[in-house]
């Protein structure tokens, strides 16, 4: 009977350890995704800004489709 109780208690403690590890893994995954977003914004931010500026200038001048 005591052996059974010891096994049950050990099983409960192991579950708690895995929950903490999965939380750390999710945290690392979120940090990696955030770092990737920052890199993409810095890499393509200028290009997207230029495209937006060109589009805005075409709209504001009322240019035809052939000139833009």
HELIX and SHEET records of a PDB file:
HELIX    1   1 UNK A    2  UNK A   61  1                                  60    
END                                                                             
